[in-house]
Amino acid sequence: MKYLGIIYSFIKHPWVKNRYTLTLFAFLMWMLFFDEHDTISQTKHRGELHQLEEDKKYYRGEISKTKADLDELMTNPEKLEKFAREKYLMKKDDEEVFVIVKGE
C-alpha cells in the first residue's frame, strides 16, 4: 500500500501530466527498447564490429606473411625445392620417398 501512495504522489506532479513530457518519455522508451536500432542491438553490433576489425587486422598480417613467403619461393630455388618436397612429396627420378607418420 505504501508503494501505491508513492506512485500516486508521483503521478500527481504537474510535469508528469504534461503532454510534451509524456511524448518525450514515450519516444525515449521507443528508441531505447522497441526500435529496430535499440541500445541493446547497437551494443551487440559494436562488439561485432570490434571483432571484425580484429579479424581484418589478423588477416592482413597473414596476407603480408604469405606474400613474403611467395616472394621468397619465387626468388630462391632451394626454398622452392624444399617446399615442393615437404608439401607435395615430390622427388627426383632416382629417389625414393619414405613418409614417417608419428604415432598418436
C-alpha distances in whole Angstrom, upper triangle without the diagonal:
4,5,5,7,9,10,11,13,14,16,17,19,23,24,21,23,26,28,30,27,25,29,29,26,27,30,29,27,30,33,31,30,31,35,38,38,35,34,34,38,39,38,40,43,43,44,46,48,48,50,52,54,54,56,58,59,60,62,64,65,66,68,70,71,72,74,76,76,78,80,81,82,84,86,87,89,88,84,85,87,85,82,84,85,81,79,81,84,87,90,94,96,98,95,93,89,87,83,82,78,76,75,71
4,5,5,7,9,10,11,13,15,16,18,21,22,20,22,25,27,29,26,25,28,28,25,27,30,28,27,30,32,30,29,31,35,38,38,34,33,34,37,38,37,39,42,42,43,45,47,47,49,51,52,53,55,57,58,59,61,63,64,65,67,69,69,71,73,74,75,77,79,80,81,83,85,86,88,87,83,84,86,84,81,83,84,81,79,81,83,86,90,93,96,98,94,92,88,87,83,81,78,76,75,71
4,5,5,6,9,10,11,12,14,16,20,20,18,20,23,25,26,23,22,25,25,22,23,26,25,23,26,28,26,25,27,31,34,34,30,30,30,33,34,34,36,38,39,39,42,44,44,45,48,49,49,51,53,54,55,57,59,60,62,63,65,66,68,69,71,72,73,75,77,78,80,81,82,84,84,80,81,83,81,78,80,81,77,75,78,80,83,87,90,93,94,91,89,85,84,80,79,75,73,72,68
4,5,5,6,9,10,10,12,15,18,19,16,18,21,23,25,22,20,24,24,21,22,26,25,23,26,28,26,26,27,30,34,34,31,30,31,34,35,35,37,40,40,41,43,45,45,47,49,50,51,53,55,56,57,59,61,62,63,65,67,68,69,71,73,74,75,77,78,79,81,83,84,86,86,82,82,85,82,79,81,83,79,77,79,82,85,88,92,94,96,93,91,87,86,82,81,77,75,74,71
4,5,5,6,8,10,11,13,17,18,16,17,21,23,25,22,21,24,25,22,23,27,26,24,28,30,28,28,30,33,36,36,33,32,33,36,37,37,39,42,42,43,45,47,47,49,51,52,53,55,57,58,59,61,63,64,65,67,69,70,71,73,75,76,77,79,80,82,83,85,86,88,88,84,85,87,85,82,84,85,82,80,82,85,87,91,94,97,99,96,94,90,88,85,83,80,78,77,73
4,5,5,6,9,10,11,15,16,14,16,19,21,23,19,19,23,22,19,21,25,23,22,25,27,26,26,28,30,34,34,30,30,30,34,34,34,36,39,39,40,42,44,44,46,48,49,50,52,54,55,56,58,60,61,62,64,66,67,68,70,71,73,74,76,77,79,80,82,83,85,85,81,82,84,82,79,81,82,79,77,79,82,85,88,92,94,96,93,91,87,86,82,81,78,76,75,71
4,6,5,6,9,11,14,14,11,13,17,19,20,17,16,19,20,17,18,21,20,19,22,24,23,23,24,27,31,31,28,27,28,31,32,32,34,37,37,38,40,42,42,44,46,47,48,50,52,53,54,56,58,59,61,62,64,65,67,68,70,71,72,74,76,77,78,80,81,84,83,80,80,82,80,77,79,81,78,75,78,80,83,86,90,93,94,91,90,86,84,81,80,76,75,74,70
4,5,5,6,9,12,14,11,12,16,18,20,17,16,20,21,18,19,23,22,21,24,27,25,25,27,29,33,33,30,30,31,34,35,35,37,40,40,41,44,45,46,47,49,50,52,54,55,56,58,60,61,62,64,65,67,69,70,71,73,74,76,77,79,80,82,84,85,87,87,83,83,86,84,81,83,84,81,79,81,84,86,90,93,96,98,95,93,89,88,84,83,80,78,77,74
4,5,5,7,11,12,11,12,15,18,20,17,17,20,21,18,20,24,23,22,25,27,26,27,28,31,34,34,31,31,32,35,36,36,38,40,40,42,44,45,46,48,50,51,52,54,56,57,58,60,61,63,64,66,67,69,70,72,73,75,76,78,79,81,82,84,85,87,87,84,84,87,84,81,84,85,82,80,82,85,87,91,94,97,99,96,94,90,89,85,84,81,79,78,75
4,5,6,9,10,8,10,13,16,17,14,14,17,17,15,17,20,19,19,22,24,23,23,25,27,31,31,28,27,29,32,32,32,35,37,37,38,41,42,42,45,46,47,48,51,52,53,55,57,58,59,61,62,64,65,67,68,70,71,73,74,76,77,79,80,82,84,84,80,80,83,81,78,80,82,79,76,79,82,84,88,91,94,96,93,91,87,86,82,81,78,76,76,72
4,6,8,9,6,7,11,13,15,12,11,15,16,14,15,19,19,18,21,23,22,23,24,26,30,30,27,27,29,32,32,33,35,37,37,39,41,42,43,45,47,48,49,51,53,54,56,57,58,60,62,63,64,66,67,69,71,72,73,75,77,78,79,81,82,85,85,81,81,84,82,79,81,83,79,77,79,82,85,88,91,94,96,93,92,88,87,83,82,79,78,77,73
4,6,9,7,8,11,14,16,14,14,17,18,16,18,21,21,21,24,26,26,26,27,30,33,33,31,31,32,35,36,36,39,40,41,42,45,45,46,49,50,51,53,55,56,57,59,60,61,63,65,66,68,69,71,72,74,75,76,78,80,81,82,84,86,88,88,84,84,87,85,82,84,86,83,80,83,86,88,92,95,98,100,97,95,92,90,87,86,83,81,80,77
4,6,6,7,9,13,14,12,12,16,16,15,18,20,20,20,23,25,25,26,27,29,33,32,29,29,31,34,34,35,37,39,39,41,43,44,45,47,49,49,51,53,54,55,57,59,60,61,63,64,66,68,69,70,72,74,75,76,78,79,81,82,84,86,86,83,83,86,84,81,83,85,82,79,82,85,87,91,94,97,99,96,94,91,90,86,85,82,80,80,76
4,5,5,6,10,12,10,11,14,15,15,17,19,20,20,23,25,25,26,27,29,32,32,30,30,32,35,34,35,38,39,39,42,44,44,45,48,49,50,51,54,54,55,58,59,60,62,64,65,66,68,69,70,72,74,75,76,78,80,81,82,84,87,87,83,83,86,85,81,83,85,83,80,82,85,88,91,94,97,99,97,95,92,91,87,86,83,82,81,78
4,5,5,9,9,7,9,12,12,12,14,16,16,18,20,21,22,23,24,26,29,29,26,26,29,31,31,32,35,36,36,38,41,41,42,44,46,46,48,50,51,52,54,56,56,58,60,61,62,64,66,67,68,70,71,72,75,76,77,79,80,83,83,80,80,83,81,78,80,82,79,77,79,82,84,88,91,94,96,93,92,88,87,84,83,80,79,78,75
4,5,8,9,6,7,10,11,10,12,15,15,15,18,20,20,21,22,24,27,27,24,25,27,29,29,30,33,34,35,37,39,39,40,43,44,45,47,49,50,51,53,54,55,57,59,60,61,63,65,66,68,69,70,72,74,75,76,78,79,82,82,78,79,81,80,77,79,80,78,75,77,80,83,86,89,92,94,91,90,86,86,82,81,78,77,76,73
4,6,9,7,7,10,12,11,13,16,17,17,19,21,22,23,23,25,28,29,26,27,29,31,32,33,35,37,37,39,41,42,43,45,47,47,49,51,52,53,55,57,58,60,61,62,64,66,67,68,70,72,72,74,76,77,78,80,82,84,85,81,81,84,82,79,81,83,80,77,79,82,85,88,92,94,96,94,92,89,88,84,84,80,79,79,75
4,6,5,6,9,10,11,12,14,16,17,18,20,21,23,23,24,28,28,26,26,29,31,31,32,35,36,36,38,40,41,42,45,46,46,48,50,51,52,54,56,56,58,60,61,62,65,66,66,68,70,71,72,75,76,77,79,80,83,83,80,80,83,81,78,80,82,79,76,79,82,84,88,91,93,96,93,92,88,88,84,83,80,79,79,76
4,5,5,6,8,10,10,12,14,15,16,18,20,21,21,21,25,25,24,25,28,29,29,31,33,34,35,37,39,39,41,43,44,45,47,49,49,51,53,54,55,57,59,59,61,63,64,65,67,69,69,71,73,74,75,77,79,81,82,78,78,81,80,76,78,80,77,75,77,80,82,86,89,91,94,91,90,86,86,82,82,79,78,78,74
4,5,5,6,8,10,10,12,14,15,16,18,20,20,20,24,23,22,23,26,27,27,29,31,32,32,35,37,36,38,41,41,42,44,46,46,48,50,51,52,54,56,56,58,60,61,62,64,66,67,68,70,72,72,74,76,78,79,75,75,78,77,74,76,78,75,73,75,78,80,83,86,89,92,89,88,84,84,80,80,77,76,76,73
4,5,5,6,9,10,10,12,14,15,16,18,19,20,23,23,21,21,24,26,25,27,30,31,31,33,35,35,37,39,40,41,43,45,45,47,49,50,51,53,55,56,57,59,60,61,63,65,66,67,69,71,71,73,75,78,78,74,74,77,76,73,75,77,74,71,73,77,79,82,85,88,91,88,87,83,82,79,78,75,74,74,71
4,5,5,6,8,10,10,12,14,15,16,17,18,22,22,20,21,23,25,25,27,29,30,30,33,35,35,37,39,40,41,43,45,45,47,49,50,51,53,55,55,57,59,60,61,63,65,66,67,69,71,71,73,75,77,78,74,74,77,75,72,74,76,73,71,73,76,78,82,85,87,90,87,86,82,82,78,77,74,73,73,70
4,5,5,6,9,10,10,12,14,15,15,16,19,19,18,19,22,23,23,25,28,28,29,32,33,33,35,37,38,39,41,43,43,45,47,48,49,51,53,53,55,57,58,59,61,63,63,65,67,68,69,71,73,75,76,72,72,75,74,70,72,74,72,69,71,74,76,80,83,85,88,85,84,81,80,76,76,73,72,72,69
4,5,5,6,9,10,10,12,14,15,15,18,18,16,17,20,22,21,23,25,26,26,29,31,31,32,35,36,36,39,40,41,42,45,46,46,49,50,51,52,55,56,57,59,60,61,62,65,66,67,69,70,73,73,70,70,73,71,68,70,72,69,67,69,72,74,78,81,83,86,83,82,79,78,74,74,71,70,70,67
4,5,5,6,9,10,10,12,13,14,18,17,15,16,18,20,20,22,24,25,26,28,30,30,32,34,35,36,38,40,40,42,44,45,46,48,50,51,52,54,56,57,59,60,61,62,65,66,67,69,70,73,73,69,69,72,71,67,69,71,69,66,68,71,73,77,80,83,85,82,81,78,77,73,73,70,69,68,65
4,5,5,6,9,10,11,11,12,16,16,14,15,18,19,20,21,24,24,25,28,29,30,32,34,35,36,38,39,40,42,44,45,46,48,50,50,52,54,55,56,58,60,60,62,64,65,66,68,70,72,73,69,69,72,70,67,68,71,68,65,67,70,72,76,79,82,84,81,80,76,76,72,72,69,68,68,64
4,5,5,6,9,10,10,10,14,13,12,14,16,17,17,20,22,22,23,26,27,27,29,31,32,33,35,37,37,39,41,42,43,45,47,47,49,51,52,53,55,57,58,59,61,62,63,65,67,69,70,66,66,69,68,64,66,68,66,63,65,68,70,74,77,79,82,79,78,74,74,70,70,67,66,66,63
4,5,5,6,8,10,10,13,12,10,11,14,16,15,17,19,20,21,23,25,25,27,29,30,31,33,35,35,37,39,40,41,43,45,46,47,49,50,51,54,55,56,57,60,61,62,64,65,68,68,64,64,67,66,62,64,66,64,61,63,66,68,72,75,78,80,78,76,73,72,69,68,65,64,64,61
4,6,5,6,7,9,13,12,10,11,13,15,15,17,19,20,21,23,25,25,27,29,30,31,33,35,36,37,39,41,42,44,45,46,48,50,51,52,54,56,56,58,60,61,62,64,66,68,68,64,64,67,66,62,64,66,63,60,62,66,68,71,75,77,80,77,75,72,71,68,67,64,63,63,59
4,6,6,5,6,10,10,8,11,12,13,14,16,18,19,20,23,24,24,26,28,29,30,33,34,35,37,38,39,41,43,44,45,47,49,49,51,53,54,55,57,59,60,61,63,64,67,67,63,63,66,64,61,63,65,62,59,61,64,66,70,73,76,78,76,74,71,70,66,66,63,62,62,59
4,6,6,5,8,7,6,8,11,11,11,14,16,16,17,20,21,21,23,25,26,27,30,31,31,33,35,36,37,40,41,42,44,46,46,47,50,51,52,53,56,57,58,60,61,64,64,60,60,63,62,58,60,62,59,57,59,62,64,68,71,73,76,73,72,68,68,64,64,61,60,60,57
4,6,7,10,8,5,5,8,10,10,12,14,15,16,18,20,20,22,24,25,26,28,30,31,32,34,35,37,39,40,41,43,45,46,47,49,50,51,53,55,56,57,59,61,63,63,59,59,62,60,57,59,61,58,56,58,61,63,67,70,73,75,72,71,67,66,63,62,59,58,58,55
4,6,9,9,5,7,8,9,11,12,14,15,17,18,20,21,23,24,25,27,29,30,31,33,35,36,37,39,40,41,44,45,46,47,50,51,52,53,55,56,57,60,61,63,63,60,59,62,60,57,59,61,58,55,57,60,62,66,69,72,74,71,70,66,66,62,61,58,57,57,54
4,7,8,6,9,10,10,12,15,15,16,18,20,21,22,24,26,26,28,30,31,32,34,36,37,38,41,41,42,44,46,47,48,50,52,52,54,56,57,58,60,62,64,64,60,60,63,61,58,59,61,58,55,57,60,63,66,70,72,74,72,70,67,66,62,62,59,58,58,55
4,5,5,9,10,10,11,14,14,15,17,19,19,20,23,24,25,26,29,29,30,32,34,35,36,39,40,40,42,44,45,46,48,50,50,52,54,55,56,58,60,62,62,58,58,61,59,56,57,60,57,54,56,59,61,65,68,70,73,70,69,66,65,62,61,58,58,58,55
4,6,9,10,8,9,13,13,12,15,17,17,18,21,22,22,24,26,27,27,30,31,32,33,36,36,37,39,41,41,43,45,46,47,48,51,51,52,55,56,58,59,55,55,57,56,53,54,56,54,51,52,56,58,61,64,67,69,67,66,62,62,58,58,55,55,55,52
4,7,8,6,6,10,11,10,12,15,15,15,18,20,20,21,24,24,25,27,29,30,31,33,34,35,37,39,40,41,43,45,45,47,49,50,51,53,55,57,57,54,53,56,55,51,53,55,53,50,51,55,57,60,64,66,69,66,65,61,61,58,58,55,54,54,51
4,6,6,6,9,10,11,12,15,15,16,18,20,21,22,25,26,27,29,30,31,33,35,36,37,39,41,41,43,45,46,47,49,51,52,53,55,56,59,59,55,55,58,56,53,55,57,54,51,53,56,59,62,65,68,70,68,66,63,62,59,58,55,55,55,51
4,6,5,6,9,10,10,12,14,15,16,18,20,21,23,24,25,27,29,30,31,33,35,36,38,39,40,42,44,45,46,48,50,51,52,54,55,58,58,54,54,57,55,52,54,56,53,50,53,56,58,61,65,67,70,67,65,62,61,58,57,54,53,53,50
4,5,5,6,9,10,11,13,14,16,17,19,20,22,23,24,26,27,29,30,32,33,35,37,38,39,41,43,44,45,47,48,49,51,53,54,56,56,52,52,55,53,50,52,54,51,48,50,53,56,59,63,65,67,65,63,59,59,55,54,51,50,50,47
4,5,5,6,8,10,10,12,14,15,16,18,20,21,22,24,26,27,28,30,31,32,34,36,37,38,40,42,42,44,46,47,48,50,52,54,54,50,50,53,51,48,49,51,49,46,48,51,53,57,60,63,65,62,61,57,57,53,53,50,49,49,46
4,5,5,6,9,10,10,12,14,15,16,18,20,21,22,24,25,27,29,30,31,33,35,36,37,39,40,41,43,45,46,47,49,51,53,53,49,49,52,51,47,49,51,48,46,48,51,53,57,60,63,65,62,61,58,57,54,53,51,50,50,47
4,5,5,6,9,10,11,13,14,15,17,19,20,21,23,24,26,28,29,30,32,34,35,36,38,39,40,42,44,45,46,48,50,52,52,48,48,51,49,46,48,50,47,45,47,50,52,56,59,62,64,61,60,56,56,52,52,49,48,48,45
4,5,5,6,9,10,11,12,14,16,17,18,20,21,23,24,26,27,28,31,32,33,34,36,38,39,41,42,43,45,47,48,50,50,46,46,49,47,44,46,47,45,42,44,47,50,53,56,59,61,58,57,53,53,49,49,46,45,45,42
4,5,5,6,9,10,10,12,14,15,16,18,20,21,22,24,25,26,28,30,31,32,34,36,36,38,40,41,42,45,46,48,48,45,44,47,46,42,44,46,44,41,43,46,48,52,55,58,60,57,56,53,52,49,49,46,45,45,42
4,5,5,6,9,10,11,12,14,15,17,19,20,21,23,24,26,27,29,30,31,33,35,36,37,39,41,42,44,45,47,48,44,44,47,45,42,44,46,43,41,43,46,49,52,55,58,60,57,56,53,52,49,49,46,45,46,43
4,5,5,6,9,10,11,12,14,16,17,18,20,22,23,24,26,27,29,30,32,33,34,36,38,39,41,42,44,46,46,42,42,45,43,40,42,44,41,39,41,44,46,50,53,56,58,55,54,50,50,46,46,43,42,42,39
4,5,5,6,9,10,10,12,14,15,16,18,20,21,22,24,26,26,28,30,31,32,34,36,37,38,40,42,44,44,40,40,43,41,38,40,42,39,36,38,42,44,47,50,53,55,53,51,48,47,44,44,41,40,41,38
4,5,5,6,9,10,10,12,14,15,16,18,20,21,23,24,25,27,29,30,31,33,35,36,37,39,40,43,43,39,39,42,41,37,39,42,39,36,39,42,44,47,50,53,56,53,52,48,48,45,45,42,42,43,40
4,5,5,6,9,10,11,12,14,15,17,19,20,21,23,24,26,28,29,30,32,33,35,36,38,39,42,42,38,38,41,39,36,39,41,38,36,38,41,43,47,50,53,55,52,51,48,47,44,44,41,40,41,39
4,5,5,6,9,10,11,12,14,16,17,18,20,21,22,24,26,27,28,30,32,33,34,36,37,40,39,36,36,39,37,34,36,38,35,33,35,38,40,44,47,50,52,49,48,44,44,40,40,38,37,38,35
4,5,5,6,9,10,10,12,14,15,16,18,20,21,22,24,25,26,28,30,31,32,34,36,38,38,34,34,37,36,32,34,37,34,31,34,37,39,42,45,48,50,48,47,43,43,40,40,38,37,38,36
4,5,5,6,9,10,11,12,14,15,17,19,20,21,23,24,26,27,29,30,31,33,35,37,37,34,34,37,35,32,35,37,34,32,35,38,39,43,46,49,51,48,48,44,44,41,41,39,39,40,37
4,5,5,6,9,10,11,12,14,16,17,18,20,21,23,24,26,27,29,30,32,33,35,35,32,32,35,33,30,33,35,32,30,33,36,38,41,44,47,49,46,45,42,42,39,38,36,35,37,34
4,5,5,6,8,10,10,12,14,15,16,18,20,21,22,24,26,27,28,30,31,33,33,30,30,33,31,28,30,32,29,27,30,33,35,38,41,44,46,44,43,39,39,36,36,34,33,34,32
4,5,5,6,9,10,10,12,14,15,16,18,20,21,22,24,25,27,29,30,32,33,29,29,32,31,28,30,32,30,28,30,33,35,38,41,44,46,44,43,40,40,37,37,36,35,37,35
4,6,5,6,9,10,11,13,14,16,17,19,20,21,23,25,26,27,29,31,32,28,28,32,30,27,30,32,30,27,30,33,35,38,41,44,46,44,43,40,40,37,37,35,35,37,35
4,6,5,6,9,10,11,12,14,16,17,18,20,21,23,24,26,27,29,29,26,26,29,27,24,27,29,26,24,27,30,32,35,38,41,43,40,40,36,36,33,33,32,31,33,31
4,5,5,6,9,10,10,12,14,15,16,18,20,21,22,24,25,27,28,24,24,27,26,23,25,27,25,22,25,28,30,33,36,39,41,39,38,35,35,32,33,31,31,33,31
4,5,5,6,9,10,10,12,14,15,16,18,20,21,23,24,27,27,24,24,27,26,23,26,28,26,24,26,30,31,34,36,40,42,40,39,36,37,34,35,33,34,36,34
4,5,5,6,9,10,11,12,14,15,17,18,20,21,22,25,25,22,22,26,24,21,24,26,24,22,25,28,30,33,35,39,40,38,38,35,35,32,33,31,31,34,32
4,5,5,6,9,10,10,12,14,15,16,18,20,21,23,23,19,20,23,21,18,21,23,21,19,22,25,26,29,32,35,37,35,34,31,32,29,29,28,28,31,29
4,5,5,6,9,10,10,12,14,15,16,18,20,22,23,19,19,22,21,18,21,23,22,19,22,25,26,29,32,35,37,35,35,32,33,30,31,30,31,33,32
4,5,5,6,9,10,10,12,14,15,17,18,21,22,18,19,22,21,19,21,24,22,21,23,26,27,30,32,35,37,35,35,33,34,31,32,31,32,35,34
4,5,5,6,9,10,11,12,14,16,16,19,19,15,16,19,18,16,19,21,19,18,21,23,24,27,29,33,35,32,32,30,30,28,29,28,28,31,30
4,5,5,6,9,10,10,12,14,15,17,18,14,14,17,16,13,16,19,17,15,18,21,22,24,27,30,32,30,30,27,28,26,27,27,28,30,30
4,5,5,6,9,10,10,12,14,17,18,14,14,18,18,15,17,20,19,18,20,23,23,26,28,31,33,31,32,29,31,29,30,30,31,34,33
4,5,5,6,9,10,11,12,15,16,13,13,17,16,14,17,20,19,18,20,23,23,25,27,31,32,31,31,29,30,28,30,30,30,33,33
4,5,5,6,9,10,10,13,13,10,10,14,13,10,13,16,15,14,17,19,19,22,24,27,29,27,28,25,26,25,26,26,27,30,30
4,5,5,6,9,10,12,13,10,9,13,13,11,13,16,16,14,16,19,18,21,23,26,28,27,27,25,27,25,27,27,29,32,32
4,5,5,6,9,11,13,11,10,14,15,13,15,18,18,17,19,21,21,23,24,27,30,28,29,27,29,28,30,30,32,35,35
4,5,5,6,9,10,7,8,12,12,11,14,16,16,16,18,20,19,21,22,26,27,26,27,25,27,26,28,28,29,33,33
4,6,5,7,8,6,5,9,10,8,10,13,13,13,14,16,16,18,19,22,24,23,24,22,24,23,25,26,28,31,32
4,6,7,10,9,7,11,12,11,12,15,16,16,17,19,17,19,20,23,25,24,26,24,27,26,28,29,31,35,35
4,6,9,9,8,12,13,13,14,17,18,18,19,21,19,21,21,24,26,25,27,26,28,28,30,31,33,36,37
4,6,5,6,9,10,11,13,15,16,16,18,19,17,18,18,22,23,22,24,23,25,25,27,29,30,34,35
4,5,5,6,9,10,10,12,14,15,16,16,14,15,15,18,20,19,21,20,23,23,25,27,29,33,34
4,5,5,6,9,10,11,12,14,15,15,14,14,14,18,19,17,19,18,21,21,23,25,26,30,32
4,5,5,6,9,10,10,12,14,14,14,15,16,19,21,19,20,18,20,20,22,23,25,28,30
4,5,5,6,9,10,10,11,13,11,13,14,17,19,18,19,18,20,20,22,23,25,29,30
4,5,5,6,9,10,10,10,9,9,10,14,16,14,16,14,17,17,20,21,24,27,29
4,6,5,6,8,10,10,9,10,12,16,17,15,15,13,15,15,17,19,21,24,26
4,6,5,6,8,9,9,11,14,17,19,17,17,15,16,15,17,18,20,24,25
4,6,5,5,7,6,8,11,14,16,14,15,13,15,14,17,18,21,24,26
4,6,6,5,5,6,9,13,14,12,12,9,11,11,14,16,18,22,24
4,6,6,8,10,13,16,17,14,14,11,12,10,12,13,15,19,20
4,6,8,11,15,18,19,17,16,13,14,12,14,14,17,20,21
4,5,9,13,15,17,15,14,11,13,12,15,15,18,21,22
4,7,10,13,14,11,10,7,9,9,12,13,17,20,22
4,7,10,12,10,10,8,11,12,15,17,20,23,25
4,7,8,6,7,7,11,12,16,18,21,24,27
4,6,5,8,9,13,15,19,21,25,28,30
4,6,8,11,14,17,20,23,27,29,32
4,7,10,14,17,20,23,26,29,32
4,7,10,13,16,19,22,25,28
4,7,10,13,16,19,22,25
4,6,10,13,16,19,22
4,6,10,13,15,19
4,6,10,13,15
4,6,9,12
4,6,9
4,6
4
